[in-house]
Amino acid sequence: MPTLINLCEEPDFCLRFVNGGPMADRAVDSVRALSLAAAAGGSLGDVRDALVVIGDFWASGRTSVHEGVEPLLRELSRQRAAGLAVVVGQHGAQSVPVVIRSSAVRLGVPLLTTTKELHDWHDLIPRLREYRYRQAEWHADQLTALLNRLPDRLADAHTDADTDAMQRIADWLAAAVDAEVVVSDPLRGVLAAAPDVLTRQPPRTAFPRTRTESLPLGAAGSGAVLTVTPRRPLDDVRAELMGHAAKALGLIDRTRLRDQLAETRREVQLSVLQLLMVGEEVAAQRVLAGLAPGLLATESVRVHVIDCAREDREVALRQAEDALAGRALLARCPVFNHLIVVDPLQTDEDAPGGVWHTLEAVVAALPGHCMGGSRVYALSSVADAYTQAAGTLVTARRTAGRVALAEQRADLMDVLPPATARRWAGTLLRPVLTLPAGQREQLVRTLELGLEFPHTAVGRLLGIHRNTVTHRISKGFGLLGLDRGQVLNRVVVSTALQVVVKYGHDAHSADPAADFTAMVSAPEVRAWADSFLEPLRADRRDLLRTLRVWLENDTHTGRTAAALDVAPVTVRSHLRAAAPLIQRHLPVGPDETEALDGNEHEQALSGVRPLAFALHAGTGRPFLPAA
């Protein structure tokens, strides 16, 4: 995410600091351009991590400039906005009244000036998205550059080769973060330094305006240190690069610890998986290019999930790495005790040596493990493929071989009439889809993942705090005017998001309820629903009735049992029996009061969503909110 410093370096924004200091590296998530009258009139809204730009404060009509700006600064401080930029004729502290400057310092709000007019800022706001994309590309390029400076083989990381690799990384880091870089050890002296003038000299502080940062390189007992003296405060991205450099230098310095290099590769592979999970396939390809050129040069993939249950995941990881030999992207799941494999389908998937059959042999040799595989998906839809593969684990656990591939039968998204679905989804989600581009993409991605996985898991996947995930989801449902606590509301919103991701959207429907009815009444949808429900109808128990009442009672086991006049254990038994029949995960609470909650249950909607739509299309119940 760009910082205030980054934006000040972009000529298009014409920004300069009035006060900054330690606050200058604040991240900027969005930009809001407002007149002072609008801002003071209560039109501020949610500005957390936003740069607020105000104009016309000289002509605001206020008897005192402080009268208009002081409440604004208090609100920016309360919400922890990124900063306040004031439109001025020319830069300089004298262009801003001293009362504003002193209030900003007192309240801890970074204050900037801009010579761009307020109406120009409305055109500049989309540039932030472009800048963020360029920054992501730059970050990917730097990670690739770091990987390229590692030795090709760990056996090469010794004596002169060791020193050369360290120097290459020091040169790269000095250029990447614009700093003096020294790698030193109390006993061995300077091991590498950049720029060249520092070679063989002890570490020194050449730029007293910034703080010297130091990171240890090795494990406990090692005295090697990376010292960085930047010419400006390090933003989060550059601080992360410094951390990666320290890890890489430490690996090189510890030539006998071969597993550390493999661990660095695994961390990179996890980063690549995380990029794929949020739809950044281009950035993922760029990062992986330095590690496994061409591995993700594909349009279609399968995702496989190995559940290691309570076993040691590292055993399965090493065996899978050896068996795959670099033919697929393998990463530890950052949330569950799983391994996630993205198979680029570069060889015949049905061949004996294909990725699926290779992993099948690995799982067979590991008691207690099981594996689920997805259907074929586009590279841009790895998150959807992962959801399906993880959902297939419920079937794999019940099979003799402990593996299961998702059936190649049609899914709901495959049978919805695209034109009608586009109109309905675009109208339902319009309050979210009409947000500025950066906010819209952030909110859509968080909603899409947050309605599929526990919020803690989404936070780890996106690199944000779980409370931020919850806040964004609450904000999204607030904009839509729906209660996110109701399961069927979440089902409908999740489906609309999937429609937008797959088909795009229109926002010209005069009657979204009629569109919804037409969409779920389409012959293809009815046929899909009948096929989906057929295994449930064949069971001697009335599973359809139990599932319908369960959904109508917001997935509360106790309330469902009361409505059916049966014991809660009977409801849970029916849910467990239905799950393998529809090859979907259905959350079953351990007591009578536990209900489906995206914060608590893995795969919260992956089974509930198609079940709810199949029941609605096939039987008319439960009722689904159309708009």
Secondary structure, DSSP 8 states (H G I E B T S, - for coil): --BHHHHHT-GGG-EEEEE-GGGTT-B--EEEEEEHHHHHTT-----TTEEEEEE-STTS--S-HHHHHHHHHHHHHHHT-SEEEEE-SS-SGGGS-HHHHHHHHHHT--EEEE-S-HHHHHHHHHHHHHHHHHHHHHHHHHHHHHHHTS-SSGGG-SHHHHHHHHHHHHHHHHHHHTEEEEEEETTTEEEEEESGGGTTS----S-TTS--EEEE-SSTT---EEEEEESS---HHHHHHHHHHHHHHHHHH-TT-HHHHHHHHHHHHHHHHHHHHTT-HHHHHHHHHTTSTTTT--SEEEEEEEE-TTS-HHHHHHHHHHHHTTSSEEEE-SSSSEEEEEE---S-TTSTTSHHHHHHHHHHTSTT-EEEE---EEGGGHHHHHHHHHHHHHHHTTSTTSEEE---S--HHHHS-HHHHHHHHHHHTHHHHTS-HHHHHHHHHHHHHHTTS-HHHHHHHHTS-HHHHHHHHHHHHHHHT--TTSHHHHHHHHHHHHHHHHH------S-HHHHHHHHHTSHHHHHHHHHHHHHHHTSSS-HHHHHHHHHHTTT-HHHHHHHHTS-HHHHHHHHHHHHHHHT------SSTT----TTT-TTTTTTHHHHHHHHHHHHS-S-----
